[in-house]
Amino acid sequence: MRLILAILPTMLLVVYGQLIIKWRVAALSGLANPADGPLGRLASYLGDPYILSAYVAALASSMTWMFVVESYPLSLAFPLHIGLTVMAVVVGGIYLFGEPITAPRTLSLSRSQWVGLAMMDAR
């Protein structure tokens, strides 16, 4: 349980970044001029304050991750972090963006969670 609490700030920052980028890219891509091409769209994305906040969150998550690996083995913390983060991003995508729940997605999520739990139990 302590490991999950230690991972939580990193996980929340990564999830925030993923969901913010999805939201803003979806909003901004509809406003983009097709003549601008991919680089023009990228420039508009990178100038968006919300997307910039996602990059700040990514930097902050790497800083909080340092405290996790300072106290826990990487071979234990990383699989759990990835599993929990993937699950939270998928659930956020479903609830915030109406993304479909499919059998392969559900199977993929449950498999990653079982691996993370097995690694915690093995410790």
N, C-alpha and C positions, 0 to 999 in steps of 0.2 A: 504494500500500500504506500510506503514511503517513496518508493521508486516512481509510482504513478503520480504522486503529488509533486515530486521533483521534475518530472517530465511535463507536467501540465502547462507551465508558462510557455515553454518552447512550442508545445503542440498548439496552444491557442493562438500564438503569434503566427505560426505557419498556416493554420486554418483561416485566420483572418485574411492573410495575404492572398490565399488562393480564391477565397470567395469574393473579395473586393475586386481582384483583377477580372474574374469572370463577369461580375456585375458591370464594371465600367467598360470593359471591352465590348460587351453586348450592347451597351448604350451608345458608345462612341462609334462603333462600326457602322451603325445605321446612319450616322451623320456625315460619314466620310465621303469625300468626292472620289469616285472611282478613277478619275484621271490622275489623282495623286499617287496611286500605286501603293505597294506595301510599305515603302519607306515613309510616305506621307502619313499613312495610318499609324505607323510606329511612332512617328514624331508627335502625333496628336495623343497617342496613348501615354507616352512618356512625359507629356506636359500636363497630364491630368493630376490634380492634387491627391485624389484618392489612390491612384495607382502609385504615386510617389510614396504615399503612406504605407502601401504594401511592401515597398522596397525597404523602408525604414523598419517595418516589422520583421522582415527577413534578416536584416542586420541584427536587430535586437534578439531574435530567436537564436542566432548563432552565438550570441553572448550568453544567453541563459543556458544554452546547451553545454557550454564550457563548465558550468557548475555541476551539471548532471554527470559528465564524464570524469569530473574530478572525484566524485564520490562513489560511482558505480562502474562496474565493468562494461565496456562498450558492447561486448558480445551479448549482454543482457539488456542494456538500455536501448540500443538502436532498434532491434526488432520490435520491441514493445512500442517505442516512439512511432515508428513507421506504421505499425498496425493500427494504433489508436488514431493517428493523424489521418490515415486513409479513410478509416471508418467515419470520422467526424466530417471530412470534406465531402464524402459521398452523401451522408445524411443531410448536410447543409445544401448540397446541390439538389437533392430531392425536394426538400421543404422550401428553399428560397427560390429555386429556378424551375421547379416542376419537372425535373429530369425523371425519366422513367425508372422504376424498380424492375430490373430484369433478373431472371434466374442466374445467368452467369455472374452478374454483379454481386448478387447475394451470396453465391457460392464462394466467390473470390474474397469477399469480406470475411465470411465465417472462417475460411481457411487461414487467413492472415492472423485473425484473432486467436485461433487455436494454437498456432505456432508461437505467438507471443506469450500466451498463458503457459504453454508447455515449457518454454525457456525460463519463465519466472519460477515455475514449480521445480525445475531441475536445479535451481540454485539452492 
